[in-house]
Amino acid sequence: MHEMSLCESVLQIVEEEAAKQKFNNVKWLQLEIGALAGVEVEAMRFCFDVVARNSVLQGATLDIVQPGGEAWCMQCAKTIEIKERYQPCPECGGYQLQVTGGDEMRIKELEVE
Protein backbone atom coordinates (compact mmCIF):
# COMPACT_ATOMS: atom_id res chain seq x y z
CA MET A 1 0.00 0.00 0.00
CA HIS A 2 1.91 3.05 -1.22
CA GLU A 3 -0.58 5.41 0.42
CA MET A 4 1.20 4.79 3.75
CA SER A 5 4.51 6.03 2.34
CA LEU A 6 2.72 8.99 0.75
CA CYS A 7 1.26 9.93 4.14
CA GLU A 8 4.68 9.56 5.75
CA SER A 9 6.07 11.95 3.12
CA VAL A 10 3.29 14.44 3.85
CA LEU A 11 4.13 14.22 7.56
CA GLN A 12 7.81 14.78 6.85
CA ILE A 13 7.07 17.89 4.77
CA VAL A 14 4.73 19.29 7.43
CA GLU A 15 7.22 18.60 10.24
CA GLU A 16 9.97 20.38 8.30
CA GLU A 17 7.71 23.40 7.86
CA ALA A 18 6.69 23.26 11.53
CA ALA A 19 10.36 23.54 12.50
CA LYS A 20 10.96 26.43 10.08
CA GLN A 21 7.79 28.36 10.84
CA LYS A 22 7.56 27.45 14.53
CA PHE A 23 4.11 25.92 14.81
CA ASN A 24 3.20 22.94 17.00
CA ASN A 25 -0.11 21.69 15.75
CA VAL A 26 -1.99 21.38 12.47
CA LYS A 27 -5.75 21.83 12.77
CA TRP A 28 -6.64 21.34 9.11
CA LEU A 29 -4.77 19.99 6.09
CA GLN A 30 -5.95 20.08 2.51
CA LEU A 31 -4.40 17.70 -0.02
CA GLU A 32 -4.98 17.91 -3.74
CA ILE A 33 -4.93 14.44 -5.30
CA GLY A 34 -5.71 14.34 -9.00
CA ALA A 35 -8.02 11.70 -10.42
CA LEU A 36 -5.10 10.27 -12.44
CA ALA A 37 -2.56 10.26 -9.58
CA GLY A 38 -3.01 6.55 -8.85
CA VAL A 39 -3.87 7.17 -5.20
CA GLU A 40 -6.77 5.42 -3.46
CA VAL A 41 -8.39 8.24 -1.50
CA GLU A 42 -10.02 6.07 1.18
CA ALA A 43 -6.73 4.24 1.80
CA MET A 44 -5.07 7.65 2.06
CA ARG A 45 -7.58 8.75 4.71
CA PHE A 46 -6.99 5.56 6.71
CA CYS A 47 -3.21 5.86 6.48
CA PHE A 48 -3.33 9.53 7.40
CA ASP A 49 -5.03 8.71 10.71
CA VAL A 50 -2.35 6.12 11.48
CA VAL A 51 0.61 8.32 10.51
CA ALA A 52 -0.79 11.40 12.28
CA ARG A 53 -0.70 9.78 15.74
CA ASN A 54 1.75 11.47 18.13
CA SER A 55 2.80 14.08 15.56
CA VAL A 56 1.98 17.66 14.60
CA LEU A 57 -0.83 16.19 12.49
CA GLN A 58 -2.60 14.44 15.38
CA GLY A 59 -6.21 15.59 15.49
CA ALA A 60 -5.95 17.43 12.16
CA THR A 61 -8.92 17.35 9.83
CA LEU A 62 -7.96 15.99 6.42
CA ASP A 63 -9.67 17.53 3.41
CA ILE A 64 -8.97 15.96 0.02
CA VAL A 65 -9.88 17.70 -3.22
CA GLN A 66 -9.75 15.70 -6.44
CA PRO A 67 -9.36 17.65 -9.68
CA GLY A 68 -10.38 15.72 -12.77
CA GLY A 69 -8.07 14.40 -15.41
CA GLU A 70 -7.20 16.46 -18.44
CA ALA A 71 -5.29 15.59 -21.59
CA TRP A 72 -4.32 17.06 -24.93
CA CYS A 73 -5.18 14.95 -27.95
CA MET A 74 -2.42 14.92 -30.54
CA GLN A 75 -4.77 13.81 -33.31
CA CYS A 76 -7.52 16.40 -33.02
CA ALA A 77 -5.46 19.04 -31.12
CA LYS A 78 -8.07 19.52 -28.39
CA THR A 79 -7.87 19.58 -24.62
CA ILE A 80 -10.27 16.99 -23.23
CA GLU A 81 -11.43 15.67 -19.88
CA ILE A 82 -10.50 12.06 -19.10
CA LYS A 83 -11.50 9.82 -16.21
CA GLU A 84 -8.61 7.36 -16.50
CA ARG A 85 -5.40 6.89 -18.40
CA TYR A 86 -5.37 5.05 -21.73
CA GLN A 87 -8.95 5.83 -22.63
CA PRO A 88 -9.67 7.10 -26.16
CA CYS A 89 -10.32 10.74 -26.97
CA PRO A 90 -14.07 11.40 -26.73
CA GLU A 91 -13.81 13.77 -29.73
CA CYS A 92 -11.93 11.70 -32.34
CA GLY A 93 -11.41 8.25 -30.76
CA GLY A 94 -7.62 8.54 -30.92
CA TYR A 95 -5.30 7.19 -28.26
CA GLN A 96 -2.47 9.70 -28.58
CA LEU A 97 -3.25 11.64 -25.42
CA GLN A 98 -0.79 13.61 -23.35
CA VAL A 99 -1.92 14.09 -19.74
CA THR A 100 -1.87 17.78 -18.82
CA GLY A 101 -3.65 17.72 -15.46
CA GLY A 102 -5.11 15.57 -12.75
CA ASP A 103 -1.98 13.51 -12.05
CA GLU A 104 -0.65 15.67 -9.23
CA MET A 105 -0.59 15.25 -5.48
CA ARG A 106 0.30 18.20 -3.29
CA ILE A 107 -0.31 19.86 0.02
CA LYS A 108 -2.58 22.71 -0.90
CA GLU A 109 -3.33 24.45 2.42
CA LEU A 110 -2.70 24.18 6.17
CA GLU A 111 -4.33 25.72 9.20
CA VAL A 112 -1.94 25.67 12.15
CA GLU A 113 -1.65 26.71 15.79
C-alpha positions as CSV (number, residue, x, y, z in Angstrom):
1,M,0.0,0.0,0.0
2,H,1.9,3.1,-1.2
3,E,-0.6,5.4,0.4
4,M,1.2,4.8,3.7
5,S,4.5,6.0,2.3
6,L,2.7,9.0,0.8
7,C,1.3,9.9,4.1
8,E,4.7,9.6,5.7
9,S,6.1,11.9,3.1
10,V,3.3,14.4,3.8
11,L,4.1,14.2,7.6
12,Q,7.8,14.8,6.9
13,I,7.1,17.9,4.8
14,V,4.7,19.3,7.4
15,E,7.2,18.6,10.2
16,E,10.0,20.4,8.3
17,E,7.7,23.4,7.9
18,A,6.7,23.3,11.5
19,A,10.4,23.5,12.5
20,K,11.0,26.4,10.1
21,Q,7.8,28.4,10.8
22,K,7.6,27.4,14.5
23,F,4.1,25.9,14.8
24,N,3.2,22.9,17.0
25,N,-0.1,21.7,15.7
26,V,-2.0,21.4,12.5
27,K,-5.7,21.8,12.8
28,W,-6.6,21.3,9.1
29,L,-4.8,20.0,6.1
30,Q,-6.0,20.1,2.5
31,L,-4.4,17.7,0.0
32,E,-5.0,17.9,-3.7
33,I,-4.9,14.4,-5.3
34,G,-5.7,14.3,-9.0
35,A,-8.0,11.7,-10.4
36,L,-5.1,10.3,-12.4
37,A,-2.6,10.3,-9.6
38,G,-3.0,6.6,-8.9
39,V,-3.9,7.2,-5.2
40,E,-6.8,5.4,-3.5
41,V,-8.4,8.2,-1.5
42,E,-10.0,6.1,1.2
43,A,-6.7,4.2,1.8
44,M,-5.1,7.7,2.1
45,R,-7.6,8.7,4.7
46,F,-7.0,5.6,6.7
47,C,-3.2,5.9,6.5
48,F,-3.3,9.5,7.4
49,D,-5.0,8.7,10.7
50,V,-2.4,6.1,11.5
51,V,0.6,8.3,10.5
52,A,-0.8,11.4,12.3
53,R,-0.7,9.8,15.7
54,N,1.7,11.5,18.1
55,S,2.8,14.1,15.6
56,V,2.0,17.7,14.6
57,L,-0.8,16.2,12.5
58,Q,-2.6,14.4,15.4
59,G,-6.2,15.6,15.5
60,A,-6.0,17.4,12.2
61,T,-8.9,17.4,9.8
62,L,-8.0,16.0,6.4
63,D,-9.7,17.5,3.4
64,I,-9.0,16.0,0.0
65,V,-9.9,17.7,-3.2
66,Q,-9.8,15.7,-6.4
67,P,-9.4,17.7,-9.7
68,G,-10.4,15.7,-12.8
69,G,-8.1,14.4,-15.4
70,E,-7.2,16.5,-18.4
71,A,-5.3,15.6,-21.6
72,W,-4.3,17.1,-24.9
73,C,-5.2,14.9,-27.9
74,M,-2.4,14.9,-30.5
75,Q,-4.8,13.8,-33.3
76,C,-7.5,16.4,-33.0
77,A,-5.5,19.0,-31.1
78,K,-8.1,19.5,-28.4
79,T,-7.9,19.6,-24.6
80,I,-10.3,17.0,-23.2
81,E,-11.4,15.7,-19.9
82,I,-10.5,12.1,-19.1
83,K,-11.5,9.8,-16.2
84,E,-8.6,7.4,-16.5
85,R,-5.4,6.9,-18.4
86,Y,-5.4,5.0,-21.7
87,Q,-9.0,5.8,-22.6
88,P,-9.7,7.1,-26.2
89,C,-10.3,10.7,-27.0
90,P,-14.1,11.4,-26.7
91,E,-13.8,13.8,-29.7
92,C,-11.9,11.7,-32.3
93,G,-11.4,8.2,-30.8
94,G,-7.6,8.5,-30.9
95,Y,-5.3,7.2,-28.3
96,Q,-2.5,9.7,-28.6
97,L,-3.3,11.6,-25.4
98,Q,-0.8,13.6,-23.3
99,V,-1.9,14.1,-19.7
100,T,-1.9,17.8,-18.8
101,G,-3.7,17.7,-15.5
102,G,-5.1,15.6,-12.7
103,D,-2.0,13.5,-12.1
104,E,-0.6,15.7,-9.2
105,M,-0.6,15.3,-5.5
106,R,0.3,18.2,-3.3
107,I,-0.3,19.9,0.0
108,K,-2.6,22.7,-0.9
109,E,-3.3,24.4,2.4
110,L,-2.7,24.2,6.2
111,E,-4.3,25.7,9.2
112,V,-1.9,25.7,12.2
113,E,-1.6,26.7,15.8
